[in-house]
Amino acid sequence: MLDRHLHPRVKPMLNRLAALLDKPAISPDKLTLTGFIIGVLALPFLALGWYPAALAAIVLNRVLDGLDGALARRRGLTDAGGFLDIALDFLFYALVPFGFALAAPAENALAAAWLLCAFIGTGSSFLAFAALAAKHNIDNPGYAHKSFYYIGGLTEGTETIALFVLCCLFPAHFTLFAWLFGALCWLTTTTRIWSGYVTLKSLTRQ
């Protein structure tokens, strides 16, 4: 919901940083992989209860995720880079709830499982429509800078990272945050499935 409003405000800063990083030894894919490796560190940090360190890993992961896209736009977007970026993003998103489950299994495991289940709903509806949108050449003016179609919803990347930040700052309230955000994710999944079905159904009638 917030992504389309936040991206235009963050994009100029990312473009300036990408210009500084535009060196032969640095590639968008290397930034993607570096960001993912840093993001993976959030898992053991969370499991050990090192929440400030986990927060730092999460924030650095997201910064590098923005920079890899900015650098890719300078050099030209590629399907391989777009695939690598989104695949590792979804893996990273799954690691964070799992980390909280490992930190306190008795208190957090059920809520973490609910959140991961909800992430499967948002992720599968997102990627399924993106694949068919590419097949039918459906334009996406709201996210024209992306490698493939981004279908919106209540819970997008910005909201998800805000959740992770809140959970790291207030880990005692993880279960409450997870149950509430998971419910919002299911609303997003429902609206995506409905709007995607209606959109694709209208194309078959034309």
N, C-alpha and C positions, 0 to 999 in steps of 0.2 A: 504493500500500500504506500509506503514511504519512499521506495526506491526511485521512482520516477521524479520525485521532488528533490531528493538528496543528490542524485548523480550530477545534475547540472551545476550544483554548488561546489561539489568536491572535484569535479572533472578538471577545472583550470589548474588547481594545485597539483593534481596528479600528472597533468601534462607537463608542468614545469619540472617536476622531479624526474619524469621519464626522459626529458630532454637532457638532463644531467647524466642519466644512466645510459644514454644511447651510445654505447661503446661496442667495438667489435667483439669483445670478450663476454659481453652481457647480452643474453637473448631473452625474449619473453618466456620461453619454455623453462629456462634456467631459473627465472624469478618464480615461476609457478611451482617448480619442484622445491626450491629453497623455502618458499612460503609454506608449502605442505609439510616439509620436514619440521619446521619450527612449530607449526600447528599440532603435529603429532605429539610434541613434547607436552602439550596440555594434558594428555591422557595420564602419564605418570605423575605429573604435578598435581592433578586433581585427585588421583588415587591416594597420594601421600598427604593430601590436605594442604598443599602449598598453593593456596588460592591466588595470592598476588602474582606468583610466578606463572600460574596458568593463565591469568588475565593478560599478562604481558605477552605470552605466546599467542593467545587468541588475537590480540590487537595487532601484533606484528604480522600474523598470518593474513589478516584482512588488509593491512596496508600493502603488503606485497601482492595480494590478489588484485588490488586496484592498480598497482604499478605495472603488473604484467600486461593487463589489458591496455593501459595507456601506451606502453612501449610497442605493443602489437599494432595499435592503430597508427603509430608513426611509421612502422615498417610494412604494414599490410596484414590484415587478419588472415589466419589460415584455419582450415577445418581441423587440422591435427592439434593446433594450439587450443582452439575452442573446446575440442573434445577433452583434452588433458585437463584444462581448467575446470570444466564443470564436473568431470568425474572425481577429481581430487577434492573439489568443494563439498560434494555430497558425502564423501568419506570423512572429511573433517567435521562436518555437521554431526555425523553419527558418533564420532569419538567423544565429543563433549558430554552428552548425557551418560554415555557408558562410564566416563571418568567419575562422574558424580555417583553413579551406582557403585563403583568400586570403593569410593571414599567412605560410604556408609551404607552397605548393602541392606541392612534391616530397615533403615529409614527411607532410603532413596530408590531402591531397585524397582519397585512397582511403578512409581511415578516416572522413572527413567524409561521403563519399558513402554509406558503409555506415550511418552514423548517420541520415542523412536518409532513406534507404530504410526503416530501421526505424521512424522517426517516421511515415512514411506508413502503415505497418501499424497502429501504435497509434492514430493519428488517424482513419483510415478505419473501423476496427472500432468505435471509440468513437462516432463521429458516426452511423454506420449504425444501430447499436443504439439510440442516443438518439432518432432519428427514428421508429423502429418502436415504441419504448417509449411515446412520446407518442401514437401512433396507437392503441395498445392500453390506454392509461391505466395503465401499470405503475407502481406506487408505488416510491419510492426513499428509504426512511427514513434511510439513511446520509448522504444529501446533500439533505435536504428543502429547504434554503435556496437551492438552485440553480434556474436557469431551466428546465433540462431534465435528463433522466436522465444520471447519471454512473455509468458502469460501471467498477469498480475493476480493479486489476491490480498486478503487481510494480512497474511504472514509471508513476507518476502525476506530477502537477505538482511535488510536493515533491522527489521523487527527481531529476526533470529539472533543477530549479533547483540542487540540490546538485551535480549533474554540472557545470553551467555554472560554478559557483563554484570547484570544484576545478580545472577546466580553466584558469580565469583565474589562480588562485593558482599552479598548476604547469603552465604551458603546454607545457613540454618533454615532458610525459607525456600530451598530448592524445590521441595515437593509441591508447595503451593504454586510457585511459578510454573513448574512443569505441567501440572494438571490444567491450569488456566490456559497456558499457551498451547498445549495439546488440543484443547477444545477449539481454540481459534484456528488451529491448523486444519481441523476436520471441517470447519466452516469454509475455509479456503479450498480444501479438496472438493467439497460438494459444489461450490460455485464454479470451480474450474471444470469439473466434469460436465456440469450442466451447460455452461457457456461454450465449452469446447465441442460438445455433442451438437448443440444447436448450430454453431458455426459450420461444422463439417457437414451436417445434415443439409444445410441450406446450399452448400456447394454441389451436393449430389443432385439437387433439384434443378440446378441451372443448366 
